[in-house]
Amino acid sequence: MSKNPDGKQIKVGILGATGTVGQRFLTLLAKHPWFTIHVLGASSRSAGKPYAQAVMWKQTTPIPSVVRDMIVQECYPQHFAECAIIFSGLDADAAGDIESAFRSADLAIFSNAKNYRRDPSVPLIVPLVNDSHLSIIPQQQSLHNPPLKKGFIVTNANCSTTGYVIPLRALEKAFGPIESCLVTTMQAISGAGYPGVSSLDIIDNIVPYISGEEEKMEWETLKILGGVADGDDGTKTFDMHARHPLRVSASCNRVPVIDGHTMCVSVRFQQRPPPSPQQVREALVAYTPEAQSIGCPSVPVHAIFVHEEPDRPQPRLDRYYQDGAGVSVGRVRQCPVLDIKFVVLANNVSIGAATSSIINAELAVLKGVVKVE
């Protein structure tokens, strides 16, 4: 098994280990070349039990043997003191106080929960897009009372936001600012967690409303695609794409698909004349995020895979390509209202959740943000 650049295996803990996202963390981390699962955390109902007895396992692969007999702990920092990295798959109802307590205990948290995404000192990172936002972590640590040496919180984005900002970033890198974007989502039922949407609501149906989802997509896009600005007083702030204002309108729908969020996207560029569909295809294929170039082990070979077939991507056929770690784009064509339109597919339980947190942690290790002793 290969080691991280410091030559050491890194002990990690998982909060919310019995939940849907926690289970996905386990399946990915059990075979990770750098990270070793050291502690599992869950509610008091599960604490004290071997993991296999505490969990209602819902993954398509068996429970990893390395955790089957591991005793589940309550989510208290003292149980995780030996961990260099904590992954949080907690529900939002529980995540706020628990993640705050872990940060205060000087532990590094990589969270899938929404609680701290709006915090002005917490980076909201899609690892194939804006890992430069890790630069705000020293400020987050210094603002804490008392100041922290190792503890911080990094969040990853909403699953639907994650999928479409990757091609948006590729297009802005190639052609400059995007002025406006329309996105319509067809979101899988696994995005609602387990047990999720009632069968009577979703079978033979589409639900044209997901609470809070449209507003989340619209503002998260600005934080992710924007930069980190240095103020006159030396503090850093997220500029929310303010130098080149970007308008986003999202329409979110729940559809009867198990995994894989599909999004129809139209964009208008500031550049006139805008790029052609072929230029857009070439830019998407060529896009190489820093996570690829610096050697994160969980990144896909293709951050964006571009389909030439007229009927792709499709969730059932494409959601597990590259283990769901990249996104698939197809139907790139001219838009008669804006400039360019295309379809994006992202695996909401992989790059849209646990995989993003894991690559964020890999980036933090490679950039020296996580202190490995």
N, C-alpha and C positions, 0 to 999 in steps of 0.2 A: 504494500500500500504506500503510495507516495505521500510525502509530508509537505507541510506548508513551508514557506521560504525560511522560517526560523528552525526548521527541522524537528518541530515538536507537534504531537497530537494536541488538539485544543479541546478542552472539556466544555461541553455545552449542556444547557438545560432547556426544557420545553415546558412552558406554561399552557394550560388548557390541553394537555396531551391526549385526553380521551375524546375531545371534540373532533369535528370533521377536518378542520384545518390542522389541528394537532396531529391527527393520524397521517395526514399528508406530509407534515414535517418529518415524522418518524420514518416513513417509507423512503424519503429522500436522504435523510441523515444517516440511516443505517448503513448506507454504502458510500458515504462521503469520504474522500481521501484525506481531509484535514481534521474534520470535526468528529469527536467521540461523544456519544450520548451518555451523560453522567447522571442526570437527575430528571425525573418526570414529575410535573406538578399538575394537580387537578383539585377539584372541590373536596370538601370534608367527607362527602359521600364515598368518594373513591380512595381517599387517603388510607394508607395502611394495607391495601390489597395489592397482590401481584397485578401487573398491568393487564394481563390476559383476562383476569377476572373482573377488572374494573371497567373495561371498555366494551362498548357495543361496536365491534369492528365493521366498518362499511367500505373498506378499500377492496380493490379487485385482486390484490396480492395478499398472502398471509401476513399475520403479525410478524415483524422481524424477530428473529430468535434472540437477538441481543437485548431486547426489551421485554420479552414475554414474562419473565419472572422478576423483573425489576419492581420493587415496591414503590408505589405511588406516594408522593409527599403532598402535604398541603402547600399552597403557594405563599410560603414565607421565605424571605431572603436568606435566613440562616441555613436553610436546607440547600441553597444554591451557591454558597460562599466560595466553593472551589471552581466554579464555572467562570470562564473568561467571557462567554457569550450566552445570553438568554434569548430564546425565540418565544414570542408570545402569540399563541393562537386563541387567546381568550375572547369571549364575547364582549361586546362593548359595555354591557351592563356591569361586568366585573373588572374590566381591564384598567379603568382609570386609576383607582386607588392602588391596585396591586402593582401596576407598572411604575407608578410614582414611588411607591415604597422600595421597589427594587433599585430604581435609579438612585434614591437617597442612600441606599446601602452600597453605593459605588459600583453597581453592576451595569453592564452594557446590554441594553434591551433593543431587539429588533422585532418590531411589532407589526402584526397584520391588522390590528384593531384601529378604529377611526378616531379614538379619543384625543390624540395629540396631533392630528394632522394639521389643525389650524394654528397650533402654537407657533408664535413668531420666532422661536429659537430651535424648533424641532424640524429637521429636514424631512421632506416628503419625497421619497426617492423611488423612481422606477429605474432599476439598475442598468438598463440598456439605454437610458436617456440622460440622467442628470446627477451622476455620482459626484460631480464637482460641488454639490450642495453639502457634502460632508464637511466642507470647510467651516460651517457654522457651529460645529460641535464644541470647539474650545470656548466659544461664547456661551453656549448652553451650560457648560460646566462651570464657568466663572460666575454666572448669574445665580447659580444654586447657593443656598445658604445652609451649611458651609459649602464653599467651592468643592467641586468633585475632581478627582484625579483620573478615574477610569469610567465612571458611570455616565450614561447618557441614554436618550431614547432616539431611535430612528424609526420612522414609520414608512411602510409602503402604501401605495395608493389603492383606491377603490378598484375592484377587479375590472370593471368596464373601462374606467379611465386608463388603466395600465395598457390595455390592448391597443387603443387607438393613438395614444401619445407617442408610441414608438415610431410608426410611420410619419406622424406629424414632425417629430424631431428630425427624422432623416430628410424630410422635404425642406424644413427651415435651414438645415445645415447646407443643403445643396443650392437652394434658390432664394434664401432670405426670408423675411418675416411673412407669416400668414396673417391676413387681415380678419378673416371670418371663416367659421367652420360650422356646418350643420352635421349632426351625428344622430342617427336613429339606431337604437340597440335592439337586439333580439337575444335576451339573456336567459341562460340555462337555469333550471330549477335548483341545481346544487348551490348557486349563488345565494340562495335564501337559507342555507344551512339545513341541518337535519332536525326534525322530519320535514321541514320545508313547507311548500305550498300544498294545500289539500288537493287530493286527486280529483275531487269534484270541481275544483276551480280551474285546474290546468289541463286535464285531458279534454281533447277536442276543443281547445280554447286558447286564446291569447289574452293576457291581462295587461292592459295598456297603462299600467301605473305600478311603480316601485317606490315606496315612500322614501323621499329625500334623495333619490338617486340622480335625478336630473340636475339639481342644484349642486350636488357633490361633483359631478363630472365637469360642470361649467367653471367652478372656481379652482378645483384641483388642477385642471389643465393649465391655468395661468401660473400657479405656484411652481409646477413642474417644469414648464417650458420657459419660464422667466429665469432671471439670473439672481445672483447674490450681490447686492450693492453695498459699498463701503460708505457709511455716513461720515459727516464732518467731525463727529465726536468719536470716530473710530469703531463704532458699532456696525455690525452687519445686518442687513435686512433683505428679505425676499422682495424683488421688485415687481412680481406679479405680471411680468411681460409689459410693464408700463411704458417702456421706451418705444415700443411698437404695439399699441393697443390691439388686443385680439378679442373678437366677439365670438362666443360659443353658444350655440343653441342645441340642447340635447333633448331627445324624446326616448324614453326608456320603456321597454316592454318585456314581460316575462312570457317565455314560450315553452312548449312541451319538449325540451331537449334536456338531457341529463347534465352533460358537461359541455362547455364551449360557448362563449359569447360571440355572436356575430354582429358586426356594426357596419352600417352603410354611411359613408362619410363623403361630404362635399366640402371643398375648400376654395377660397379666393386668396391669391397671392398679392402682396404689395407690388411685386415686380410686374412691369408691363413691357412688352407682352408677357403673358405667363408661360411657363414651360409646357411643352407638348406632352401628351400621354406617354410617348416613348421615352422622353427625357425623364419623366417621373418614374417609370419602370426601372430605368437604368440607375437612378439615384437610390431607389429603394434597395435594389440588389447590391449596390456598392456600399451601403451604410455599414460602418464598422464602429461599434461603441467601444469606449475605453475598456470596459469589462472584458472584451475579447482580447484586446491588444496587450493587456497586462497579465493575462493568464488566470482568470477566475475559472476554476474547474467545472462549475455548473452552467456556464454560459453555453448557448447553442452554437453550432457551426454557422448557422444563418440566423442573425437577429430577425431578419425579415425574409421570408421565402415568398417569392412572387410567382403566382400561377399564371400560365398562359391559357389554360382551358377556360372556356366561357362560363362554365358552371361551377367553378371553384373559387374560394374555399367552401367546404361544407363541414359542419361539426362532426358528423359521424366518421368522415373519411380523414380529416386533417387535424383533429384536436390533439392527438397524441404524437404527432410528428415531432421529432427531437424531444421526446418525453414532455411535450407541452411547454418547453422553455423559451421558444421564440413565438413569433406571430406569423400568420399567413395572410397574404394580400392578393386579391384578384380583381378582375373586372375594372382595371384602370382605364378610364375613358374621359372624354371631354364632358364637362357639365355645361348645359346651355344657360344656367342661371348664375353659377359661380364660375370656377375655372376647370377644376378636375374633380372627378368622383371615383370612389373605389370601395371595395368591401374588405373588411378586416375580420379575421377570426383569431381569438385568443383563448387559450385554455384557462378558465377562471380559477381553477383549483391549483394550477401550476404557476405559470408566470403571473397570473392574476392574484396569487396568494403566497403560498409557502416558498415557491422557487424564488420569487422576488426577494423575500426576506433573507434567504440563504445567500444569494448572490450579493446582496447588500452587505452581509457580514464578511463575505470573501473580499469584497472591495475594501472594507474597513481594515481587515488584516493586512492586505497588501499595501495600503496607504499609511499604515502605522497608527490608525485611529484606535484600533483595539490593541491594548497592551497585553502581549502574550509573555508570561513569565516562565 
